[in-house]
Amino acid sequence: MNGARAVLKTLSSGGIDVCFSNPGTSEMHLVAGMVATAEMRNVLCLFEGVATGAADGYGRMARKPASTLLHLGPGLGNGLANLHNARRAGTPLVNIVGDHATYHGPFDAPLNSDIEAMARTVSKWVRRTEQVADAGRDTAEAIAAARTAVGHLPGGVATLVLPSDVCWSEGGLAAPIPAVASPAVDGHEVERIAKILLGSERCLLLVGGDNMRRSGLTAASRIAEATGADLLAEKSPARHERGAGIPPVDRLPYPGTLPQRAWQERGTSSSPERGPRWRSSPTPANRAP
């Protein structure tokens, strides 16, 4: 199979079945491969920012990666804003950027640019595939990187640069996806946090990330009720589930001096649920995964 087919088969085996694309001539073999198979749905977008924004939203709601297909450095540049949002949200996303054939590099074509440098501003993982035999393996590693949690973020953007001759050349092989370990929770850290919650007169439980879904908010609300802690959410959660049966939670204002002002106001005004509990404190906060 050619390199494009190896990439698509590897994406499919990794559970990625949709690609939001704004392709050009360098990506035609990938487009043709998607047309020829039912394994990948190609959603053509008129602007790269729409493609990257759609992939970000898909990843947040489906809780699995989508892929994007962009044309060279200028196409990547047009999609950077929503790739930035995906990076901040920890959205799992495999971002494929087509490039000129490898042997065109020395001629500095009009659309030639440092794709990797641009990609690093929004990506946790960046790689350029130079040989068709590596196309499947590099795609598999991109999927694993996009799904790997870093700190409190559940995933991120992995950018794979594919020169056009890598895609059209024969000799590609699909590759298995490396295993991705779930983030482990340190039992000692849980005990330490429990002691802080139970032993503090003024304590704030700040939730974010995947804990903004029903299960996380329900658990956080139960902890707050049991310990008397206040409950707030981060300012810009990737996804905030609301509705019947889901505990409501206020969001923290933008980091800086505004949270202190909000804490003071919250501490001097009555809360219908728990009343005044706390004011701003110089004690540093502790973040737990």
PyMOL commands that set and color helices and strands:
alter all, ss='L'
color gray80, all
select helices_A, chain A and resi 3-13+25-35+48-62+72-89+102-107+115-120+132-147+164-168+187-199+209-212+214-227+257-268
alter helices_A, ss='H'
color red, helices_A
select strands_A, chain A and resi 18-22+41-44+66-71+93-99+125-128+157-163+204-207+230-233+250-251
alter strands_A, ss='S'
color yellow, strands_A
deselect
rebuild
show_as cartoon
